[in-house]
């Protein structure tokens, strides 16, 4: 039950953090999630249910999966085109930064070089997940954003290898540059080879299962999500190579396969894509929740110690962050690769502070041993954790504060009003088709109700004012049409009585307009006349009365719609009027609905929406992103409807 409660609290924290991000969009989601983790670890009632960061399972279950998904979003062509840049950023820049930070740590703290090397290795790797969170919504320079993403994909492996060498140096007391460099090459190249082999096996197995018609969706989805975990575990613990590089390579190769076979099983590929987005969001939330709880666990160690003790360590963390930021700035401004006029001082600053650190850094810090191989306690471990925590906090907050002042916010492809206008026009196009379809009014009312639901719960939704206005217009038009029919003697007494009863129930007793009073007087006169005639014409059936009333109202509404100037009624009011009209006709006709007919009409109506989208694309009046969002909505609606039909 402890694990259940722990996961439940984490999920609740993620939910609340995501809603807070929507309420306060200027504050990155990662900060809300870190705050959620801090609260989980400090609130007395629930803090004993908190999941603490275990480096071994965290790297394998969470980080490996996230890097695999990130690799899958990266095209192999991009990797090959910028391979030199990746080597320089994830390899050379990372190693140079480690050497400089090791020297600064050795001088500033007076630690032995192995401990300083371990600290430098921990704080050097950048975090793709954290980077995306703090730069969301900002207009990042394209080249800088690409460089930061590629760097964060691969420099984790560099940091992990150097950290292993530092721990080996602590335990043995010796360090060989040749051995360290050769170890780095073996681990890195071994990770690439392991990733390529794993990709071949996974893709070959998946494709042959599909060709043999072993296409069970659940089985393939489980294979997909378990693959990076298995590959990371085998690479790290069996082969002794970089699991990080292996899963990234596997992700990139999966992207290649997807480009060539995305239509072999489009339903499965679409489902996997949707699930990947959801799982990525959940794992990202888990990363920052655990980061928050880890910060609390580090703070608890120093809370009762003298202020000077932890202030000095925090100052060292600040110093290391500043030195690291300066190294990154100089690298992009003056190196041979980036030393061109297209990179400005602003670009250099964005790249420098864009090196965000997150849960990977914290996980590496927690992976440090409690004791060394000689049995001595690793007394500097807690100090390393506090310094690493300081670097993480600075790397998250500095971009949040500075980047919005340096960069512009991304302008939306379209505003809410434009979306609402096109969305309501699309729904109105579908309703226009339904209103002219040759089916019963009951089917029309049912389909129009479903189409009306497309307006959702936002500003587009038909509010009470829109509905009341539509019904008032409908009653007014119907009364005018009925009064004209009375004047022209084109309605029977039975039909007039039926209409009066219907309007009294729908419009409320006592709410009579001029036309309603006129109809009431004519009806009273006809009733008296009919009683005097002793009901000599009783063969007029109820269905004939219904048909009379519907014909008169239909003609009146058609005339009103044709004569209505377009500017007098917006699309939302038109949707409300069409729905009110179909609802009234359905009540009057009171027919049983044929489910097959209703579904076919709904499918045809959705096709009309697609036709509207295509017309807007041809005209070029609407933004392509807006049309894509409308298209996705209609396609998903069609998929749901077809799935319901097939299950019947």
C-alpha positions as CSV (number, residue, x, y, z in Angstrom):
1,X,0.0,0.0,0.0
2,X,2.9,2.4,0.6
3,X,3.9,2.2,-3.1
4,X,0.3,2.8,-4.1
5,X,-0.1,5.9,-1.9
6,X,3.3,7.2,-3.0
7,X,2.4,6.9,-6.7
8,X,-1.1,8.4,-6.0
9,X,0.5,11.5,-4.3
10,X,2.9,11.9,-7.2
11,X,0.1,11.7,-9.7
12,X,-2.0,14.2,-7.8
13,X,1.0,16.6,-7.6
14,X,1.5,16.3,-11.4
15,X,-2.2,17.0,-12.0
16,X,-2.2,20.1,-9.8
17,X,1.1,21.3,-11.3
18,X,-0.3,21.0,-14.9
19,X,-3.4,22.9,-14.0
20,X,-1.4,25.6,-12.3
21,X,0.7,25.9,-15.5
22,X,-2.4,26.6,-17.5
23,X,-3.5,29.2,-14.9
24,X,-0.1,30.9,-14.7
25,X,1.5,30.2,-18.1
26,X,4.5,32.5,-17.5
27,X,5.8,30.1,-14.8
28,X,7.3,26.9,-16.4
29,X,5.6,23.7,-15.7
30,X,8.9,22.2,-14.3
31,X,9.0,24.8,-11.5
32,X,5.4,23.9,-10.4
33,X,6.3,20.2,-10.4
34,X,9.5,20.8,-8.4
35,X,7.4,22.8,-5.9
36,X,5.0,19.9,-5.8
37,X,7.8,17.5,-5.0
38,X,9.1,19.9,-2.2
39,X,5.6,20.0,-0.7
40,X,5.3,16.2,-0.8
41,X,8.5,15.8,1.0
42,X,7.7,18.4,3.7
43,X,4.0,18.0,4.5
44,X,4.0,15.8,7.7
45,X,0.9,13.8,6.7
46,X,2.3,12.5,3.4
47,X,6.1,12.9,3.6
48,X,6.6,9.3,4.7
49,X,5.0,8.1,1.4
50,X,7.4,10.0,-0.8
51,X,9.4,8.1,-3.4
52,X,13.0,8.9,-3.0
53,X,15.3,9.0,-6.1
54,X,17.1,5.7,-6.6
55,X,19.7,6.3,-9.3
56,X,19.8,2.8,-10.7
57,X,16.1,2.4,-11.4
58,X,15.6,6.1,-12.2
59,X,18.1,6.0,-15.0
60,X,16.8,2.8,-16.4
61,X,13.0,3.3,-16.1
62,X,12.7,7.0,-16.6
63,X,15.7,8.7,-18.2
64,X,16.3,5.8,-20.7
65,X,12.7,6.0,-21.8
66,X,12.7,9.8,-22.1
67,X,15.9,9.8,-24.1
68,X,14.5,7.1,-26.4
69,X,11.4,9.2,-27.1
70,X,13.6,12.2,-27.7
71,X,15.8,10.3,-30.1
72,X,12.7,9.1,-31.9
73,X,11.8,12.7,-32.6
74,X,15.2,13.3,-34.0
75,X,15.9,12.5,-37.7
76,X,19.0,10.5,-38.6
77,X,19.7,13.0,-41.3
78,X,20.0,15.7,-38.7
79,X,22.5,13.5,-36.7
80,X,24.7,12.8,-39.7
81,X,24.6,16.4,-40.9
82,X,25.6,17.8,-37.5
83,X,27.8,14.9,-36.4
84,X,30.9,17.1,-36.0
85,X,28.9,19.6,-33.9
86,X,27.7,16.8,-31.6
87,X,31.2,15.6,-31.1
88,X,32.4,19.1,-30.2
89,X,29.4,19.9,-27.9
90,X,28.8,16.5,-26.2
91,X,32.4,15.4,-26.2
92,X,35.1,18.2,-26.4
93,X,33.1,21.0,-24.8
94,X,32.0,18.6,-22.0
95,X,35.5,17.4,-21.3
96,X,37.0,20.9,-21.4
97,X,34.3,22.1,-19.0
98,X,35.0,19.2,-16.7
99,X,38.7,19.9,-16.6
100,X,38.1,23.7,-15.9
101,X,35.5,22.9,-13.2
102,X,37.7,20.3,-11.6
103,X,40.5,22.9,-11.4
104,X,38.2,25.5,-9.9
105,X,36.8,23.0,-7.4
106,X,40.2,21.9,-6.4
107,X,41.4,25.5,-5.8
108,X,38.1,26.9,-4.3
109,X,37.4,24.0,-1.9
110,X,40.8,22.5,-1.5
111,X,39.4,19.0,-2.3
112,X,41.6,16.3,-3.8
113,X,41.4,16.1,-7.6
114,X,39.4,12.9,-7.7
115,X,36.6,14.5,-5.7
116,X,36.7,17.7,-7.8
117,X,36.6,15.6,-10.9
118,X,33.5,13.7,-9.6
119,X,31.8,17.1,-8.9
120,X,32.7,18.5,-12.3
121,X,31.4,15.3,-14.0
122,X,28.1,15.6,-12.1
123,X,27.3,19.2,-12.9
124,X,28.4,19.2,-16.6
125,X,25.7,17.2,-18.4
126,X,22.7,19.2,-19.6
127,X,19.1,17.9,-19.4
128,X,16.8,17.8,-22.5
129,X,13.7,17.5,-20.4
130,X,14.5,20.5,-18.2
131,X,15.6,22.6,-21.3
132,X,12.3,22.0,-23.0
133,X,10.4,23.1,-19.9
134,X,12.1,26.4,-19.3
135,X,12.2,27.4,-23.0
136,X,8.6,26.5,-23.8
137,X,6.8,29.4,-25.5
138,X,10.0,31.4,-26.3
139,X,11.3,32.1,-29.8
140,X,14.6,30.4,-29.6
141,X,17.1,30.9,-32.4
142,X,16.7,27.7,-34.5
143,X,20.4,26.8,-34.7
144,X,20.9,27.4,-30.9
145,X,17.9,25.3,-30.1
146,X,19.1,22.5,-32.3
147,X,22.6,22.6,-30.8
148,X,21.2,22.5,-27.2
149,X,19.0,19.6,-28.0
150,X,21.7,17.5,-29.7
151,X,24.1,18.4,-26.9
152,X,21.7,17.2,-24.2
153,X,21.0,14.0,-26.0
154,X,24.6,12.7,-25.8
155,X,26.6,14.6,-23.1
156,X,24.9,12.5,-20.3
157,X,27.1,9.6,-21.5
158,X,30.2,11.8,-21.3
159,X,29.4,12.8,-17.7
160,X,28.6,9.2,-16.6
161,X,31.9,7.9,-18.0
162,X,34.0,10.6,-16.4
163,X,32.1,10.0,-13.1
164,X,33.0,6.3,-13.2
165,X,36.6,7.2,-13.8
166,X,36.5,9.7,-10.9
167,X,35.1,7.0,-8.6
168,X,37.8,4.6,-9.8
169,X,40.4,7.3,-9.1
170,X,39.1,7.7,-5.5
171,X,39.2,4.0,-4.9
172,X,42.6,3.2,-6.4
173,X,44.4,6.5,-6.0
174,X,45.7,6.4,-9.6
175,X,44.5,7.9,-12.8
176,X,45.7,7.2,-16.4
177,X,44.7,9.6,-19.1
178,X,45.3,7.0,-21.8
179,X,43.2,4.5,-19.9
180,X,40.5,7.0,-19.3
181,X,40.3,8.1,-22.9
182,X,40.3,4.5,-24.2
183,X,37.6,3.7,-21.7
184,X,35.5,6.6,-22.9
185,X,35.9,5.5,-26.5
186,X,35.0,1.9,-25.7
187,X,31.9,2.9,-23.7
188,X,30.7,5.5,-26.3
189,X,31.3,3.4,-29.4
190,X,30.0,0.3,-27.7
191,X,26.8,2.2,-26.9
192,X,26.4,3.2,-30.6
193,X,27.0,-0.4,-31.7
194,X,24.7,-1.8,-29.0
195,X,22.0,0.7,-30.1
196,X,22.3,-0.2,-33.8
197,X,22.1,-4.0,-33.0
198,X,19.1,-3.5,-30.7
199,X,17.4,-1.4,-33.3
200,X,17.9,-4.0,-36.0
201,X,16.5,-6.7,-33.8
202,X,13.6,-4.6,-32.6
203,X,12.6,-3.4,-36.1
204,X,13.1,-6.8,-37.7
205,X,11.0,-8.5,-35.1
206,X,8.3,-5.9,-35.3
207,X,8.1,-5.9,-39.1
208,X,8.0,-9.7,-39.4
209,X,5.3,-9.9,-36.7
210,X,3.2,-7.4,-38.6
211,X,3.8,-9.2,-42.0
212,X,2.8,-12.5,-40.4
213,X,-0.4,-10.7,-39.2
214,X,0.6,-10.9,-35.5
215,X,-0.7,-7.4,-35.0
216,X,-2.1,-7.5,-31.5
217,X,-2.2,-3.8,-30.5
218,X,-1.5,-4.4,-26.8
219,X,1.5,-6.7,-27.5
220,X,3.1,-4.2,-29.9
221,X,2.5,-1.3,-27.5
222,X,4.1,-3.2,-24.6
223,X,7.1,-4.1,-26.9
224,X,7.6,-0.5,-27.8
225,X,7.6,0.8,-24.2
226,X,9.7,-2.0,-22.8
227,X,12.3,-1.9,-25.5
228,X,14.4,1.1,-24.2
229,X,14.3,-0.2,-20.7
230,X,15.6,-3.6,-21.8
231,X,18.2,-2.1,-24.1
232,X,19.5,0.2,-21.4
233,X,19.7,-2.6,-18.8
234,X,21.6,-4.9,-21.2
235,X,24.0,-2.2,-22.4
236,X,24.9,-1.0,-18.9
237,X,24.8,-4.2,-16.8
238,X,25.6,-6.9,-19.4
239,X,27.8,-5.3,-22.1
240,X,29.3,-2.6,-19.9
241,X,28.8,0.1,-22.5
242,X,26.8,3.4,-22.5
243,X,23.1,2.6,-22.1
244,X,22.3,6.3,-22.7
245,X,23.9,6.3,-26.1
246,X,22.3,2.9,-26.9
247,X,18.7,4.1,-26.3
248,X,19.3,7.4,-28.1
249,X,20.6,5.5,-31.2
250,X,17.7,3.1,-31.0
251,X,15.3,6.0,-30.9
252,X,16.9,7.6,-33.9
253,X,16.7,4.4,-35.9
254,X,13.1,3.9,-34.8
255,X,12.4,7.3,-36.4
256,X,14.0,6.1,-39.7
257,X,11.8,3.0,-39.6
258,X,8.7,5.0,-38.9
259,X,9.3,7.3,-41.9
260,X,9.3,4.3,-44.2
261,X,6.6,2.1,-42.7
262,X,4.2,4.6,-41.1
263,X,1.3,3.4,-43.3
264,X,1.9,-0.3,-42.9
265,X,-0.2,-0.2,-39.7
266,X,-1.4,3.5,-39.4
267,X,-3.8,2.7,-36.5
268,X,-1.0,1.2,-34.4
269,X,1.5,3.9,-35.3
270,X,-1.0,6.6,-34.5
271,X,-1.8,5.0,-31.1
272,X,1.8,4.6,-30.2
273,X,2.4,8.3,-31.1
274,X,-0.4,9.4,-28.9
275,X,0.6,7.2,-26.0
276,X,4.2,8.3,-26.3
277,X,3.2,11.9,-25.8
278,X,1.2,11.0,-22.7
279,X,3.8,8.8,-21.2
280,X,6.5,11.5,-21.9
281,X,4.4,14.1,-20.0
282,X,3.9,11.8,-17.1
283,X,7.6,10.8,-16.9
284,X,8.6,14.4,-17.2
285,X,6.4,15.2,-14.3
286,X,7.8,12.4,-12.3
287,X,11.4,13.7,-13.0
288,X,10.7,17.1,-11.5
289,X,8.6,15.8,-8.7
290,X,11.5,13.5,-7.7
291,X,13.9,16.4,-8.1
292,X,11.8,18.4,-5.6
293,X,11.8,15.6,-3.1
294,X,15.6,15.2,-3.6
295,X,16.2,18.8,-2.9
296,X,14.4,18.5,0.4
297,X,16.4,15.4,1.4
298,X,19.6,17.3,0.7
299,X,18.4,20.4,2.6
300,X,17.6,18.3,5.7
301,X,21.2,17.3,6.1
302,X,22.3,20.9,6.5
303,X,19.3,22.5,8.2
304,X,20.7,22.0,11.7
305,X,24.3,22.8,10.8
306,X,26.0,26.2,11.2
307,X,25.0,28.7,8.5
308,X,28.6,29.2,7.4
309,X,28.9,25.5,6.5
310,X,26.2,25.5,3.9
311,X,26.6,29.1,2.8
312,X,30.2,28.3,1.7
313,X,29.0,25.2,-0.3
314,X,26.2,27.2,-1.9
315,X,28.8,29.9,-2.9
316,X,30.9,27.2,-4.5
317,X,27.9,26.0,-6.4
318,X,27.2,29.6,-7.6
319,X,30.9,29.9,-8.7
320,X,30.9,26.7,-10.6
321,X,27.7,27.7,-12.4
322,X,29.2,31.1,-13.4
323,X,32.4,29.4,-14.6
324,X,30.4,26.8,-16.6
325,X,28.2,29.5,-18.1
326,X,31.3,31.5,-19.2
327,X,32.8,28.4,-20.7
328,X,29.7,27.7,-22.8
329,X,29.5,31.4,-23.9
330,X,33.1,31.4,-25.0
331,X,32.7,28.1,-26.8
332,X,30.0,29.2,-29.0
333,X,31.4,32.7,-29.7
334,X,35.0,31.9,-30.4
335,X,35.4,28.2,-31.3
336,X,36.2,27.2,-34.9
337,X,32.9,25.6,-35.3
338,X,30.8,28.4,-34.1
339,X,33.1,31.4,-34.8
340,X,31.1,33.0,-37.6
341,X,29.2,36.3,-37.9
342,X,25.8,34.6,-37.7
343,X,26.2,34.0,-34.0
344,X,25.7,37.2,-32.0
345,X,26.4,38.0,-28.4
346,X,22.7,37.3,-27.7
347,X,23.1,33.8,-29.3
348,X,26.1,33.1,-27.1
349,X,24.2,34.2,-24.0
350,X,21.2,32.1,-24.9
351,X,23.4,29.0,-25.5
352,X,25.3,29.7,-22.2
353,X,22.3,29.9,-19.9
354,X,20.4,27.3,-22.0
355,X,22.6,24.6,-20.5
356,X,19.9,23.6,-18.0
357,X,20.6,20.8,-15.5
358,X,18.0,18.6,-14.0
359,X,17.2,15.2,-12.6
360,X,20.1,13.5,-14.5
361,X,22.6,15.6,-12.5
362,X,20.8,14.8,-9.2
363,X,20.7,11.1,-10.1
364,X,24.4,11.1,-10.8
365,X,25.1,12.8,-7.5
366,X,22.9,10.3,-5.6
367,X,24.8,7.5,-7.3
368,X,28.0,8.4,-5.4
369,X,29.0,5.6,-3.0
370,X,28.5,6.1,0.8
371,X,31.9,4.4,1.4
372,X,35.1,4.0,-0.6
373,X,36.6,0.6,-1.4
374,X,39.0,0.8,1.5
375,X,36.0,1.1,3.9
376,X,36.5,4.8,4.6
377,X,33.4,7.0,4.7
378,X,32.9,9.2,1.7
379,X,32.5,12.3,3.9
380,X,32.4,14.7,0.9
381,X,29.3,13.1,-0.5
382,X,26.7,15.4,1.2
383,X,28.8,18.4,0.2
384,X,28.7,17.2,-3.4
385,X,24.9,16.8,-3.2
386,X,24.4,20.4,-1.9
387,X,26.7,21.9,-4.6
388,X,24.9,19.9,-7.3
389,X,21.5,21.0,-6.0
390,X,22.7,24.7,-6.1
391,X,23.8,24.3,-9.7
392,X,20.5,22.7,-10.6
393,X,18.4,25.4,-9.0
394,X,20.5,28.2,-10.6
395,X,20.3,26.5,-14.1
396,X,16.5,26.4,-13.8
397,X,15.8,29.8,-12.4
398,X,18.4,31.9,-14.4
399,X,16.9,31.0,-17.8
400,X,13.3,31.5,-16.4
401,X,14.3,35.0,-15.4
402,X,16.7,36.0,-18.2
403,X,15.5,34.2,-21.4
404,X,12.1,36.0,-21.5
405,X,14.0,39.3,-21.3
406,X,16.4,38.3,-24.1
407,X,14.0,36.4,-26.4
408,X,10.6,37.2,-27.7
409,X,7.7,35.0,-26.9
410,X,6.5,32.8,-29.7
411,X,3.6,34.5,-31.5
412,X,0.7,32.1,-31.8
413,X,-0.1,30.9,-35.3
414,X,-3.6,32.1,-34.8
415,X,-5.6,33.7,-32.0
416,X,-8.6,32.4,-30.1
417,X,-11.0,34.6,-32.0
418,X,-9.8,33.3,-35.4
419,X,-10.0,29.7,-34.2
420,X,-13.5,30.3,-32.9
421,X,-14.6,31.9,-36.1
422,X,-13.3,29.1,-38.3
423,X,-14.5,26.4,-35.9
424,X,-18.1,27.7,-35.8
425,X,-18.1,28.1,-39.6
426,X,-17.0,24.5,-39.9
427,X,-19.8,23.2,-37.6
428,X,-22.3,25.5,-39.3
429,X,-21.3,24.0,-42.7
430,X,-22.1,20.5,-41.3
431,X,-25.4,21.7,-39.9
432,X,-26.4,23.2,-43.2
433,X,-25.9,19.8,-44.8
434,X,-28.0,18.1,-42.1
435,X,-30.8,20.6,-42.3
436,X,-31.2,19.8,-46.1
437,X,-30.8,16.0,-45.7
438,X,-33.7,13.8,-46.7
439,X,-34.2,12.2,-43.3
440,X,-36.6,12.4,-40.4
441,X,-36.5,15.4,-38.1
442,X,-35.7,13.2,-35.2
443,X,-32.5,12.1,-36.9
444,X,-31.7,15.7,-37.8
445,X,-32.1,16.7,-34.2
446,X,-29.9,13.9,-32.9
447,X,-27.1,14.6,-35.4
448,X,-27.3,18.4,-34.8
449,X,-27.0,17.7,-31.0
450,X,-23.8,15.8,-31.7
451,X,-22.5,18.5,-34.0
452,X,-23.4,21.2,-31.4
453,X,-21.2,19.2,-28.9
454,X,-18.2,20.0,-31.1
455,X,-18.3,23.5,-29.8
456,X,-17.0,22.1,-26.5
457,X,-16.9,23.9,-23.2
458,X,-15.1,27.1,-24.0
459,X,-16.2,30.4,-25.4
460,X,-17.7,28.7,-28.5
461,X,-20.2,26.7,-26.5
462,X,-23.8,27.8,-27.0
463,X,-24.7,29.7,-23.8
464,X,-28.2,30.4,-22.5
465,X,-28.4,33.8,-24.2
466,X,-27.7,32.2,-27.6
467,X,-30.2,29.5,-27.1
468,X,-32.9,31.8,-25.8
469,X,-32.3,34.2,-28.7
470,X,-32.6,31.3,-31.2
471,X,-35.9,30.0,-29.7
472,X,-37.3,33.5,-29.6
473,X,-36.4,33.9,-33.3
474,X,-37.9,30.5,-34.1
475,X,-41.2,31.3,-32.3
476,X,-41.4,34.6,-33.9
477,X,-40.9,33.2,-37.5
478,X,-43.3,30.3,-36.8
479,X,-46.0,32.7,-35.5
480,X,-45.6,35.0,-38.5
481,X,-45.9,32.0,-40.9
482,X,-48.9,30.7,-39.1
483,X,-50.7,34.1,-39.0
484,X,-50.1,34.4,-42.8
485,X,-51.5,30.9,-43.3
486,X,-54.6,31.9,-41.4
487,X,-55.1,35.0,-43.4
488,X,-54.7,33.0,-46.6
489,X,-57.0,30.2,-45.2
490,X,-54.3,27.6,-45.8
491,X,-54.5,25.8,-42.5
492,X,-57.1,23.5,-41.0
493,X,-58.7,23.9,-37.6
494,X,-57.1,20.7,-36.3
495,X,-53.6,21.9,-37.4
496,X,-54.2,25.3,-35.8
497,X,-55.1,23.7,-32.5
498,X,-52.1,21.4,-32.7
499,X,-49.8,24.3,-33.3
500,X,-51.3,26.3,-30.4
501,X,-50.9,23.4,-28.0
502,X,-47.3,22.9,-29.1
503,X,-46.4,26.6,-28.7
504,X,-48.1,26.9,-25.4
505,X,-46.0,24.0,-24.0
506,X,-42.7,25.2,-25.5
507,X,-43.1,29.0,-25.2
508,X,-44.8,29.2,-21.9
509,X,-48.4,30.2,-21.1
510,X,-49.2,33.9,-21.0
511,X,-46.2,35.0,-23.1
512,X,-48.1,36.1,-26.2
513,X,-46.8,38.3,-28.9
514,X,-49.0,40.2,-31.4
515,X,-49.0,37.3,-33.7
516,X,-49.8,34.9,-30.9
517,X,-52.8,36.9,-29.8
518,X,-54.0,37.0,-33.4
519,X,-53.6,33.2,-33.7
520,X,-55.5,32.7,-30.4
521,X,-58.4,34.9,-31.5
522,X,-58.7,33.1,-34.8
523,X,-58.4,29.7,-33.1
524,X,-61.2,30.6,-30.6
525,X,-63.5,31.7,-33.5
526,X,-62.8,28.5,-35.4
527,X,-63.5,26.3,-32.3
528,X,-66.9,28.0,-31.8
529,X,-67.7,27.6,-35.5
530,X,-66.6,24.0,-35.4
531,X,-68.8,23.2,-32.5
532,X,-71.8,24.7,-34.2
533,X,-71.1,22.5,-37.2
534,X,-71.1,19.5,-34.9
535,X,-67.7,18.3,-36.1
536,X,-68.9,17.5,-39.6
537,X,-65.3,17.1,-40.8
538,X,-63.7,14.7,-38.3
539,X,-61.8,12.7,-40.8
540,X,-58.8,15.0,-40.6
541,X,-56.1,12.8,-39.1
542,X,-53.5,13.9,-36.5
543,X,-50.7,13.1,-39.0
544,X,-52.2,15.4,-41.5
545,X,-52.2,18.2,-38.9
546,X,-48.6,17.5,-38.2
547,X,-47.7,17.7,-41.9
548,X,-49.6,20.9,-42.3
549,X,-47.8,22.6,-39.4
550,X,-44.4,21.4,-40.5
551,X,-44.9,22.5,-44.0
552,X,-46.0,26.0,-42.9
553,X,-43.1,26.4,-40.5
554,X,-40.6,25.0,-43.0
555,X,-41.7,27.5,-45.6
556,X,-41.5,30.3,-43.1
557,X,-38.0,29.3,-41.9
558,X,-36.7,28.9,-45.5
559,X,-38.0,32.4,-46.4
560,X,-36.5,33.8,-43.2
561,X,-33.1,32.2,-43.8
562,X,-33.0,33.4,-47.4
563,X,-34.0,36.9,-46.6
564,X,-31.7,37.2,-43.6
565,X,-28.7,39.5,-44.3
566,X,-25.5,37.6,-43.4
567,X,-24.2,40.4,-41.2
568,X,-27.3,40.2,-39.0
569,X,-26.4,36.8,-37.5
570,X,-23.0,35.3,-36.7
571,X,-22.2,31.6,-37.2
572,X,-22.8,30.7,-33.6
573,X,-26.3,32.2,-33.6
574,X,-27.0,30.4,-36.8
575,X,-25.9,27.1,-35.2
576,X,-28.2,27.8,-32.3
577,X,-31.1,28.6,-34.6
578,X,-30.6,25.5,-36.7
579,X,-30.4,23.3,-33.6
580,X,-33.6,24.9,-32.1
581,X,-35.5,24.4,-35.3
582,X,-34.5,20.8,-35.7
583,X,-35.3,20.1,-32.0
584,X,-38.8,21.6,-32.5
585,X,-39.4,19.6,-35.6
586,X,-38.3,16.4,-33.9
587,X,-40.7,17.0,-31.0
588,X,-43.5,17.7,-33.5
589,X,-42.8,14.7,-35.6
590,X,-42.0,12.4,-32.7
591,X,-40.5,9.6,-34.9
592,X,-38.4,6.7,-33.9
593,X,-34.8,7.1,-35.0
594,X,-33.0,4.7,-37.2
595,X,-29.5,4.4,-35.7
596,X,-27.9,3.4,-39.0
597,X,-29.4,6.4,-40.8
598,X,-28.3,8.7,-38.0
599,X,-24.7,7.5,-38.1
600,X,-24.5,7.8,-41.9
601,X,-25.8,11.3,-41.8
602,X,-23.3,12.2,-39.0
603,X,-20.5,10.7,-41.2
604,X,-21.7,12.8,-44.1
605,X,-21.8,15.9,-41.9
606,X,-18.2,15.3,-40.8
607,X,-17.3,15.0,-44.4
608,X,-18.8,18.4,-45.0
609,X,-16.6,19.7,-42.3
610,X,-13.6,18.3,-44.1
611,X,-14.8,19.9,-47.3
612,X,-14.9,23.2,-45.5
613,X,-11.3,22.8,-44.3
614,X,-10.2,21.9,-47.8
615,X,-11.9,25.0,-49.2
616,X,-10.2,27.2,-46.7
617,X,-6.9,25.6,-47.6
618,X,-7.4,26.3,-51.3
619,X,-8.4,29.9,-50.6
620,X,-5.4,30.4,-48.4
621,X,-7.4,32.4,-45.9
622,X,-6.7,30.4,-42.8
623,X,-3.4,29.5,-41.1
624,X,-2.1,25.9,-41.9
625,X,-1.7,25.1,-38.1
626,X,-5.3,26.2,-37.5
627,X,-6.6,24.0,-40.3
628,X,-4.5,21.1,-39.1
629,X,-6.1,21.4,-35.6
630,X,-9.6,21.4,-37.2
631,X,-8.6,18.5,-39.4
632,X,-7.4,16.5,-36.4
633,X,-10.6,17.1,-34.6
634,X,-12.8,15.9,-37.5
635,X,-10.6,12.9,-38.2
636,X,-10.7,11.8,-34.5
637,X,-14.5,12.3,-34.5
638,X,-14.8,10.1,-37.6
639,X,-12.6,7.4,-36.0
640,X,-14.7,7.4,-32.8
641,X,-17.9,7.1,-34.9
642,X,-16.6,4.3,-37.1
643,X,-15.3,2.5,-34.0
644,X,-18.8,2.7,-32.5
645,X,-20.3,1.4,-35.7
646,X,-18.0,-1.6,-35.9
647,X,-18.7,-2.5,-32.3
648,X,-22.4,-2.8,-32.8
